[in-house]
Amino acid sequence: MHNLTEGMGMSEAAGARLFREAWIAGVRKHFPGEPKPGYVAPWEETPEWEREAAGAVYEQVRQFLELSGGHASRLSREQKGRFVATCWTAQMYKHFEDPKPAYVADWPALPTWQQETDADIFEAIATSLA
């Protein structure tokens, strides 16, 4: 299988890993009960499409922060989470011809744990750039 993250630049690969680590930390913090193993699988066990999607969303958040002069960090937690969720949904459409409805659910339909995790991801990226 072709390694999609092989061609990533060092910072992009690091950004994808940061995204994944923030996701795992958020799931462990916010998920009620025991999360599915795939939700908290380490980077090495993360599917290639998911690694690529994580890198793309990291890059979108990074650029969003950069283009706002860092002021996007002033968004509300909900706005931060919505941005991450929308970017992730676009990646689901990119990687899957017919994604499961749960993969492309709009913000109000996402479980609270996922909304909180998405906001945490935005804040982790913002902190890493500060």
TIMAR-701270 format. One record per residue (C-alpha): residue number from 1; residue in three letters; chain; x, y, z. Coordinates in Angstrom, 1 decimal. Each point is the difference from the previous one (the first is absolute). Layout:
<recs>
REC	NUM	ALA	A	X	Y	Z
...
</recs>
This chain:
<recs>
REC	1	MET	A	0.0	0.0	0.0
REC	2	HIS	A	1.2	3.5	-0.9
REC	3	ASN	A	1.0	2.0	3.1
REC	4	LEU	A	-1.9	3.3	-0.4
REC	5	THR	A	1.9	1.7	2.8
REC	6	GLU	A	3.3	-0.9	-1.5
REC	7	GLY	A	0.0	3.1	-2.2
REC	8	MET	A	-1.1	2.3	2.8
REC	9	GLY	A	2.5	2.6	1.1
REC	10	MET	A	1.4	-0.3	3.5
REC	11	SER	A	-2.2	2.7	1.5
REC	12	GLU	A	-3.1	-1.4	-1.8
REC	13	ALA	A	0.6	-3.5	1.4
REC	14	ALA	A	0.7	1.5	3.4
REC	15	GLY	A	-3.3	1.9	-0.3
REC	16	ALA	A	-1.9	-3.1	-0.9
REC	17	ARG	A	1.4	-1.8	3.0
REC	18	LEU	A	-0.8	3.0	2.2
REC	19	PHE	A	-3.6	-0.1	-1.3
REC	20	ARG	A	-0.2	-3.8	0.8
REC	21	GLU	A	1.5	0.4	3.5
REC	22	ALA	A	-2.5	2.8	0.8
REC	23	TRP	A	-2.8	-2.1	-1.3
REC	24	ILE	A	1.0	-2.9	2.2
REC	25	ALA	A	0.4	2.3	3.0
REC	26	GLY	A	-3.4	1.5	-0.6
REC	27	VAL	A	-1.7	-3.4	-0.4
REC	28	ARG	A	1.6	-1.2	3.2
REC	29	LYS	A	-1.2	3.1	1.8
REC	30	HIS	A	-3.5	0.4	-1.4
REC	31	PHE	A	-1.2	-3.4	-1.3
REC	32	PRO	A	-2.6	-1.5	2.4
REC	33	GLY	A	1.2	-3.5	0.9
REC	34	GLU	A	2.5	-2.0	-1.9
REC	35	PRO	A	0.7	1.3	-3.5
REC	36	LYS	A	0.3	-2.3	-3.0
REC	37	PRO	A	3.6	-1.2	-0.5
REC	38	GLY	A	0.2	1.8	-3.4
REC	39	TYR	A	-0.8	3.3	1.7
REC	40	VAL	A	3.2	-0.2	2.1
REC	41	ALA	A	2.3	-2.1	-2.2
REC	42	PRO	A	3.5	1.3	-0.1
REC	43	TRP	A	1.4	1.8	-3.1
REC	44	GLU	A	1.7	-3.2	-1.2
REC	45	GLU	A	-3.4	-1.8	-0.1
REC	46	THR	A	-1.9	2.9	-1.6
REC	47	PRO	A	-1.1	-0.6	-3.6
REC	48	GLU	A	1.8	1.9	-2.7
REC	49	TRP	A	-3.2	1.9	-1.1
REC	50	GLU	A	-0.5	1.1	3.6
REC	51	ARG	A	3.7	1.2	0.3
REC	52	GLU	A	-0.4	2.0	-3.2
REC	53	ALA	A	-3.3	1.5	1.2
REC	54	ALA	A	1.5	0.9	3.3
REC	55	GLY	A	2.9	1.8	-1.8
REC	56	ALA	A	-2.4	1.8	-2.3
REC	57	VAL	A	-2.2	1.3	2.9
REC	58	TYR	A	3.1	0.9	2.1
REC	59	GLU	A	1.1	2.1	-3.0
REC	60	GLN	A	-3.4	1.7	-0.4
REC	61	VAL	A	-0.1	1.0	3.6
REC	62	ARG	A	3.7	1.2	-0.1
REC	63	GLN	A	-0.7	2.1	-3.1
REC	64	PHE	A	-3.3	1.3	1.5
REC	65	LEU	A	2.0	1.2	3.1
REC	66	GLU	A	2.8	1.4	-2.1
REC	67	LEU	A	-2.3	1.9	-2.3
REC	68	SER	A	-1.9	1.5	2.9
REC	69	GLY	A	3.3	1.2	1.6
REC	70	GLY	A	-0.7	-2.4	2.8
REC	71	HIS	A	-3.3	1.5	0.8
REC	72	ALA	A	-2.0	-3.1	-0.9
REC	73	SER	A	1.1	-1.2	3.4
REC	74	ARG	A	-2.6	2.5	1.4
REC	75	LEU	A	-2.9	-2.0	-1.5
REC	76	SER	A	-2.4	-1.7	2.4
REC	77	ARG	A	0.6	-3.7	0.8
REC	78	GLU	A	-3.0	-0.8	-2.1
REC	79	GLN	A	1.3	2.0	-3.0
REC	80	LYS	A	3.4	-1.7	0.3
REC	81	GLY	A	-1.6	-3.5	0.2
REC	82	ARG	A	-2.3	0.8	-2.9
REC	83	PHE	A	3.0	1.0	-2.2
REC	84	VAL	A	1.8	-3.2	0.7
REC	85	ALA	A	-3.1	-2.1	-0.5
REC	86	THR	A	-0.8	1.7	-3.4
REC	87	CYS	A	3.6	-0.5	-1.2
REC	88	TRP	A	-0.1	-3.7	1.1
REC	89	THR	A	-3.4	-0.5	-1.8
REC	90	ALA	A	1.6	1.3	-3.2
REC	91	GLN	A	2.7	-2.6	0.4
REC	92	MET	A	-2.6	-2.7	0.4
REC	93	TYR	A	-1.5	0.9	-3.3
REC	94	LYS	A	3.5	0.0	-1.5
REC	95	HIS	A	0.9	-3.4	1.2
REC	96	PHE	A	-3.3	-1.8	-0.2
REC	97	GLU	A	-2.4	-0.1	-3.0
REC	98	ASP	A	-3.0	-0.7	2.2
REC	99	PRO	A	1.0	0.8	3.6
REC	100	LYS	A	-2.0	-1.3	3.0
REC	101	PRO	A	-2.5	2.6	1.1
REC	102	ALA	A	1.8	0.2	3.4
REC	103	TYR	A	3.3	0.9	-1.8
REC	104	VAL	A	-1.6	3.1	-1.6
REC	105	ALA	A	-2.6	1.0	2.7
REC	106	ASP	A	-0.5	3.8	0.5
REC	107	TRP	A	1.1	1.6	3.2
REC	108	PRO	A	-3.3	-0.2	1.9
REC	109	ALA	A	-0.2	-3.7	-0.7
REC	110	LEU	A	3.5	-0.8	1.4
REC	111	PRO	A	0.2	-1.4	3.5
REC	112	THR	A	1.1	2.4	2.6
REC	113	TRP	A	3.3	-1.9	0.6
REC	114	GLN	A	0.9	0.4	-3.7
REC	115	GLN	A	-0.9	3.7	0.1
REC	116	GLU	A	2.2	0.5	3.0
REC	117	THR	A	2.8	-2.0	-1.5
REC	118	ASP	A	-0.1	2.0	-3.2
REC	119	ALA	A	0.3	3.2	2.0
REC	120	ASP	A	2.9	-1.5	1.9
REC	121	ILE	A	1.7	-0.8	-3.3
REC	122	PHE	A	-0.2	3.6	-1.2
REC	123	GLU	A	1.3	1.3	3.3
REC	124	ALA	A	2.9	-2.6	-0.1
REC	125	ILE	A	1.0	1.2	-3.4
REC	126	ALA	A	-0.2	3.7	1.0
REC	127	THR	A	2.1	-0.7	3.1
REC	128	SER	A	2.6	-1.8	-2.1
REC	129	LEU	A	0.4	3.0	-2.2
REC	130	ALA	A	0.2	2.6	2.8
</recs>
